[in-house]
Amino acid sequence: VQLQAYGGGLVQTGGSLRLSCVASESMISIVVMGWYRQAPGDQRELVASITSGGSTNYRDSVKGRFTISRNLAEKTMTLQMNSLQPEDTGVYYCGAQRFGDLKVRYWGQGTQVTVSS
């Protein structure tokens, strides 16, 4: 499965962006998908994830501001980001795991999100 992420950009504090991740084939075998971000000098961190059953998980700093969703028919996963803050700046990657995977198996190429103060 190949993943392609897009939708990043430059936005002012308080603005919104919508990231999308498109899979090259059916996502039926994917049990968990997530958005990760990496700021310069930092490790990649999980921002939000969603299971095949629709359960979602968010890191505390984005709760109430970000919403993750997926559409199996369209083979897409999205991250709606509202009330963006400068600390949300980074390269955002989408990742996917199949059943039994202990870590992300498939990565998208990343899309830059920059929030100016």
PyMOL commands that place a pseudoatom at each C-alpha (Angstrom):
pseudoatom trace, name=CA, resn=VAL, resi=1, chain=A, elem=C, hetatm=0, pos=[0.000, 0.000, 0.000]
pseudoatom trace, name=CA, resn=GLN, resi=2, chain=A, elem=C, hetatm=0, pos=[1.343, 3.417, -0.928]
pseudoatom trace, name=CA, resn=LEU, resi=3, chain=A, elem=C, hetatm=0, pos=[0.125, 6.477, 0.913]
pseudoatom trace, name=CA, resn=GLN, resi=4, chain=A, elem=C, hetatm=0, pos=[0.151, 10.010, -0.376]
pseudoatom trace, name=CA, resn=ALA, resi=5, chain=A, elem=C, hetatm=0, pos=[-0.379, 12.923, 1.972]
pseudoatom trace, name=CA, resn=TYR, resi=6, chain=A, elem=C, hetatm=0, pos=[-1.291, 16.414, 0.902]
pseudoatom trace, name=CA, resn=GLY, resi=7, chain=A, elem=C, hetatm=0, pos=[-3.027, 19.543, 2.130]
pseudoatom trace, name=CA, resn=GLY, resi=8, chain=A, elem=C, hetatm=0, pos=[-0.320, 21.244, 4.145]
pseudoatom trace, name=CA, resn=GLY, resi=9, chain=A, elem=C, hetatm=0, pos=[0.550, 24.891, 3.848]
pseudoatom trace, name=CA, resn=LEU, resi=10, chain=A, elem=C, hetatm=0, pos=[1.184, 28.160, 5.626]
pseudoatom trace, name=CA, resn=VAL, resi=11, chain=A, elem=C, hetatm=0, pos=[-1.539, 29.527, 7.876]
pseudoatom trace, name=CA, resn=GLN, resi=12, chain=A, elem=C, hetatm=0, pos=[-1.785, 32.134, 10.585]
pseudoatom trace, name=CA, resn=THR, resi=13, chain=A, elem=C, hetatm=0, pos=[-2.455, 31.329, 14.225]
pseudoatom trace, name=CA, resn=GLY, resi=14, chain=A, elem=C, hetatm=0, pos=[-6.095, 30.417, 14.653]
pseudoatom trace, name=CA, resn=GLY, resi=15, chain=A, elem=C, hetatm=0, pos=[-6.470, 29.267, 11.067]
pseudoatom trace, name=CA, resn=SER, resi=16, chain=A, elem=C, hetatm=0, pos=[-7.485, 25.886, 9.679]
pseudoatom trace, name=CA, resn=LEU, resi=17, chain=A, elem=C, hetatm=0, pos=[-6.089, 23.274, 7.346]
pseudoatom trace, name=CA, resn=ARG, resi=18, chain=A, elem=C, hetatm=0, pos=[-7.362, 19.954, 6.113]
pseudoatom trace, name=CA, resn=LEU, resi=19, chain=A, elem=C, hetatm=0, pos=[-4.885, 17.175, 5.458]
pseudoatom trace, name=CA, resn=SER, resi=20, chain=A, elem=C, hetatm=0, pos=[-5.718, 14.179, 3.314]
pseudoatom trace, name=CA, resn=CYS, resi=21, chain=A, elem=C, hetatm=0, pos=[-4.022, 10.828, 2.915]
pseudoatom trace, name=CA, resn=VAL, resi=22, chain=A, elem=C, hetatm=0, pos=[-4.897, 8.710, -0.090]
pseudoatom trace, name=CA, resn=ALA, resi=23, chain=A, elem=C, hetatm=0, pos=[-4.116, 5.001, -0.288]
pseudoatom trace, name=CA, resn=SER, resi=24, chain=A, elem=C, hetatm=0, pos=[-3.124, 3.337, -3.545]
pseudoatom trace, name=CA, resn=GLU, resi=25, chain=A, elem=C, hetatm=0, pos=[-5.353, 0.325, -2.917]
pseudoatom trace, name=CA, resn=SER, resi=26, chain=A, elem=C, hetatm=0, pos=[-8.101, -0.926, -0.669]
pseudoatom trace, name=CA, resn=MET, resi=27, chain=A, elem=C, hetatm=0, pos=[-7.679, -0.115, 3.004]
pseudoatom trace, name=CA, resn=ILE, resi=28, chain=A, elem=C, hetatm=0, pos=[-9.649, -3.170, 4.087]
pseudoatom trace, name=CA, resn=SER, resi=29, chain=A, elem=C, hetatm=0, pos=[-6.508, -4.784, 5.543]
pseudoatom trace, name=CA, resn=ILE, resi=30, chain=A, elem=C, hetatm=0, pos=[-5.520, -1.627, 7.433]
pseudoatom trace, name=CA, resn=VAL, resi=31, chain=A, elem=C, hetatm=0, pos=[-6.616, -1.727, 11.068]
pseudoatom trace, name=CA, resn=VAL, resi=32, chain=A, elem=C, hetatm=0, pos=[-5.088, 1.524, 12.298]
pseudoatom trace, name=CA, resn=MET, resi=33, chain=A, elem=C, hetatm=0, pos=[-4.238, 4.728, 10.492]
pseudoatom trace, name=CA, resn=GLY, resi=34, chain=A, elem=C, hetatm=0, pos=[-2.750, 7.812, 11.989]
pseudoatom trace, name=CA, resn=TRP, resi=35, chain=A, elem=C, hetatm=0, pos=[-1.277, 11.241, 11.473]
pseudoatom trace, name=CA, resn=TYR, resi=36, chain=A, elem=C, hetatm=0, pos=[2.149, 11.927, 12.849]
pseudoatom trace, name=CA, resn=ARG, resi=37, chain=A, elem=C, hetatm=0, pos=[4.167, 15.115, 12.908]
pseudoatom trace, name=CA, resn=GLN, resi=38, chain=A, elem=C, hetatm=0, pos=[7.808, 15.928, 13.210]
pseudoatom trace, name=CA, resn=ALA, resi=39, chain=A, elem=C, hetatm=0, pos=[9.125, 19.335, 14.124]
pseudoatom trace, name=CA, resn=PRO, resi=40, chain=A, elem=C, hetatm=0, pos=[12.745, 20.279, 13.388]
pseudoatom trace, name=CA, resn=GLY, resi=41, chain=A, elem=C, hetatm=0, pos=[15.030, 18.582, 15.879]
pseudoatom trace, name=CA, resn=ASP, resi=42, chain=A, elem=C, hetatm=0, pos=[12.231, 16.549, 17.398]
pseudoatom trace, name=CA, resn=GLN, resi=43, chain=A, elem=C, hetatm=0, pos=[11.135, 12.963, 17.077]
pseudoatom trace, name=CA, resn=ARG, resi=44, chain=A, elem=C, hetatm=0, pos=[8.088, 12.033, 15.086]
pseudoatom trace, name=CA, resn=GLU, resi=45, chain=A, elem=C, hetatm=0, pos=[5.019, 11.969, 17.345]
pseudoatom trace, name=CA, resn=LEU, resi=46, chain=A, elem=C, hetatm=0, pos=[1.521, 10.629, 16.977]
pseudoatom trace, name=CA, resn=VAL, resi=47, chain=A, elem=C, hetatm=0, pos=[-1.083, 13.347, 16.572]
pseudoatom trace, name=CA, resn=ALA, resi=48, chain=A, elem=C, hetatm=0, pos=[-4.223, 11.311, 16.019]
pseudoatom trace, name=CA, resn=SER, resi=49, chain=A, elem=C, hetatm=0, pos=[-5.225, 7.811, 15.035]
pseudoatom trace, name=CA, resn=ILE, resi=50, chain=A, elem=C, hetatm=0, pos=[-8.322, 5.960, 13.920]
pseudoatom trace, name=CA, resn=THR, resi=51, chain=A, elem=C, hetatm=0, pos=[-9.079, 2.264, 13.893]
pseudoatom trace, name=CA, resn=SER, resi=52, chain=A, elem=C, hetatm=0, pos=[-10.999, 0.260, 11.323]
pseudoatom trace, name=CA, resn=GLY, resi=53, chain=A, elem=C, hetatm=0, pos=[-13.898, 0.326, 13.755]
pseudoatom trace, name=CA, resn=GLY, resi=54, chain=A, elem=C, hetatm=0, pos=[-13.865, 4.098, 13.880]
pseudoatom trace, name=CA, resn=SER, resi=55, chain=A, elem=C, hetatm=0, pos=[-12.330, 4.559, 17.326]
pseudoatom trace, name=CA, resn=THR, resi=56, chain=A, elem=C, hetatm=0, pos=[-10.208, 7.667, 17.532]
pseudoatom trace, name=CA, resn=ASN, resi=57, chain=A, elem=C, hetatm=0, pos=[-7.340, 8.788, 19.696]
pseudoatom trace, name=CA, resn=TYR, resi=58, chain=A, elem=C, hetatm=0, pos=[-5.742, 12.232, 19.966]
pseudoatom trace, name=CA, resn=ARG, resi=59, chain=A, elem=C, hetatm=0, pos=[-2.752, 13.620, 21.732]
pseudoatom trace, name=CA, resn=ASP, resi=60, chain=A, elem=C, hetatm=0, pos=[-3.826, 15.994, 24.495]
pseudoatom trace, name=CA, resn=SER, resi=61, chain=A, elem=C, hetatm=0, pos=[-2.559, 19.139, 22.823]
pseudoatom trace, name=CA, resn=VAL, resi=62, chain=A, elem=C, hetatm=0, pos=[-4.889, 18.756, 19.825]
pseudoatom trace, name=CA, resn=LYS, resi=63, chain=A, elem=C, hetatm=0, pos=[-8.039, 17.474, 21.507]
pseudoatom trace, name=CA, resn=GLY, resi=64, chain=A, elem=C, hetatm=0, pos=[-11.007, 19.629, 20.632]
pseudoatom trace, name=CA, resn=ARG, resi=65, chain=A, elem=C, hetatm=0, pos=[-9.170, 21.225, 17.713]
pseudoatom trace, name=CA, resn=PHE, resi=66, chain=A, elem=C, hetatm=0, pos=[-8.330, 18.334, 15.365]
pseudoatom trace, name=CA, resn=THR, resi=67, chain=A, elem=C, hetatm=0, pos=[-10.666, 15.715, 13.924]
pseudoatom trace, name=CA, resn=ILE, resi=68, chain=A, elem=C, hetatm=0, pos=[-9.522, 12.543, 12.205]
pseudoatom trace, name=CA, resn=SER, resi=69, chain=A, elem=C, hetatm=0, pos=[-11.735, 10.530, 9.881]
pseudoatom trace, name=CA, resn=ARG, resi=70, chain=A, elem=C, hetatm=0, pos=[-11.444, 7.871, 7.208]
pseudoatom trace, name=CA, resn=ASN, resi=71, chain=A, elem=C, hetatm=0, pos=[-13.481, 6.785, 4.208]
pseudoatom trace, name=CA, resn=LEU, resi=72, chain=A, elem=C, hetatm=0, pos=[-12.856, 3.215, 3.119]
pseudoatom trace, name=CA, resn=ALA, resi=73, chain=A, elem=C, hetatm=0, pos=[-14.741, 3.588, -0.153]
pseudoatom trace, name=CA, resn=GLU, resi=74, chain=A, elem=C, hetatm=0, pos=[-12.628, 6.560, -1.200]
pseudoatom trace, name=CA, resn=LYS, resi=75, chain=A, elem=C, hetatm=0, pos=[-9.465, 5.092, 0.351]
pseudoatom trace, name=CA, resn=THR, resi=76, chain=A, elem=C, hetatm=0, pos=[-8.791, 8.296, 2.218]
pseudoatom trace, name=CA, resn=MET, resi=77, chain=A, elem=C, hetatm=0, pos=[-8.038, 9.528, 5.699]
pseudoatom trace, name=CA, resn=THR, resi=78, chain=A, elem=C, hetatm=0, pos=[-8.350, 13.158, 6.654]
pseudoatom trace, name=CA, resn=LEU, resi=79, chain=A, elem=C, hetatm=0, pos=[-7.266, 15.396, 9.493]
pseudoatom trace, name=CA, resn=GLN, resi=80, chain=A, elem=C, hetatm=0, pos=[-9.258, 18.571, 9.975]
pseudoatom trace, name=CA, resn=MET, resi=81, chain=A, elem=C, hetatm=0, pos=[-7.144, 20.999, 11.955]
pseudoatom trace, name=CA, resn=ASN, resi=82, chain=A, elem=C, hetatm=0, pos=[-8.761, 24.056, 13.475]
pseudoatom trace, name=CA, resn=SER, resi=83, chain=A, elem=C, hetatm=0, pos=[-7.478, 26.776, 15.795]
pseudoatom trace, name=CA, resn=LEU, resi=84, chain=A, elem=C, hetatm=0, pos=[-3.951, 26.054, 14.678]
pseudoatom trace, name=CA, resn=GLN, resi=85, chain=A, elem=C, hetatm=0, pos=[-1.113, 27.177, 16.907]
pseudoatom trace, name=CA, resn=PRO, resi=86, chain=A, elem=C, hetatm=0, pos=[2.582, 27.753, 16.141]
pseudoatom trace, name=CA, resn=GLU, resi=87, chain=A, elem=C, hetatm=0, pos=[3.436, 24.574, 18.077]
pseudoatom trace, name=CA, resn=ASP, resi=88, chain=A, elem=C, hetatm=0, pos=[1.456, 22.604, 15.502]
pseudoatom trace, name=CA, resn=THR, resi=89, chain=A, elem=C, hetatm=0, pos=[4.149, 23.408, 12.954]
pseudoatom trace, name=CA, resn=GLY, resi=90, chain=A, elem=C, hetatm=0, pos=[5.936, 20.440, 11.466]
pseudoatom trace, name=CA, resn=VAL, resi=91, chain=A, elem=C, hetatm=0, pos=[5.948, 17.868, 8.725]
pseudoatom trace, name=CA, resn=TYR, resi=92, chain=A, elem=C, hetatm=0, pos=[2.836, 15.737, 8.917]
pseudoatom trace, name=CA, resn=TYR, resi=93, chain=A, elem=C, hetatm=0, pos=[2.968, 12.110, 7.855]
pseudoatom trace, name=CA, resn=CYS, resi=94, chain=A, elem=C, hetatm=0, pos=[0.199, 9.597, 7.480]
pseudoatom trace, name=CA, resn=GLY, resi=95, chain=A, elem=C, hetatm=0, pos=[0.877, 6.053, 8.541]
pseudoatom trace, name=CA, resn=ALA, resi=96, chain=A, elem=C, hetatm=0, pos=[-0.939, 2.751, 8.471]
pseudoatom trace, name=CA, resn=GLN, resi=97, chain=A, elem=C, hetatm=0, pos=[-0.716, -0.581, 10.240]
pseudoatom trace, name=CA, resn=ARG, resi=98, chain=A, elem=C, hetatm=0, pos=[-2.087, -3.960, 9.335]
pseudoatom trace, name=CA, resn=PHE, resi=99, chain=A, elem=C, hetatm=0, pos=[-3.389, -6.489, 11.828]
pseudoatom trace, name=CA, resn=GLY, resi=100, chain=A, elem=C, hetatm=0, pos=[-0.517, -7.755, 13.965]
pseudoatom trace, name=CA, resn=ASP, resi=101, chain=A, elem=C, hetatm=0, pos=[1.842, -4.879, 13.164]
pseudoatom trace, name=CA, resn=LEU, resi=102, chain=A, elem=C, hetatm=0, pos=[3.588, -3.492, 16.227]
pseudoatom trace, name=CA, resn=LYS, resi=103, chain=A, elem=C, hetatm=0, pos=[4.552, -0.328, 14.437]
pseudoatom trace, name=CA, resn=VAL, resi=104, chain=A, elem=C, hetatm=0, pos=[3.643, 1.614, 11.326]
pseudoatom trace, name=CA, resn=ARG, resi=105, chain=A, elem=C, hetatm=0, pos=[4.128, -0.441, 8.185]
pseudoatom trace, name=CA, resn=TYR, resi=106, chain=A, elem=C, hetatm=0, pos=[3.268, 2.141, 5.527]
pseudoatom trace, name=CA, resn=TRP, resi=107, chain=A, elem=C, hetatm=0, pos=[4.249, 5.816, 5.523]
pseudoatom trace, name=CA, resn=GLY, resi=108, chain=A, elem=C, hetatm=0, pos=[3.177, 8.674, 3.325]
pseudoatom trace, name=CA, resn=GLN, resi=109, chain=A, elem=C, hetatm=0, pos=[5.738, 11.182, 2.103]
pseudoatom trace, name=CA, resn=GLY, resi=110, chain=A, elem=C, hetatm=0, pos=[4.835, 13.996, 4.504]
pseudoatom trace, name=CA, resn=THR, resi=111, chain=A, elem=C, hetatm=0, pos=[3.336, 17.415, 4.028]
pseudoatom trace, name=CA, resn=GLN, resi=112, chain=A, elem=C, hetatm=0, pos=[4.590, 20.630, 5.638]
pseudoatom trace, name=CA, resn=VAL, resi=113, chain=A, elem=C, hetatm=0, pos=[2.338, 22.573, 7.983]
pseudoatom trace, name=CA, resn=THR, resi=114, chain=A, elem=C, hetatm=0, pos=[3.566, 25.982, 9.110]
pseudoatom trace, name=CA, resn=VAL, resi=115, chain=A, elem=C, hetatm=0, pos=[1.615, 28.129, 11.539]
pseudoatom trace, name=CA, resn=SER, resi=116, chain=A, elem=C, hetatm=0, pos=[2.830, 31.696, 11.824]
pseudoatom trace, name=CA, resn=SER, resi=117, chain=A, elem=C, hetatm=0, pos=[2.362, 33.712, 14.980]
for i in range(1, 117): cmd.bond("trace and resi %d" % i, "trace and resi %d" % (i + 1))
show_as sticks, trace
zoom trace
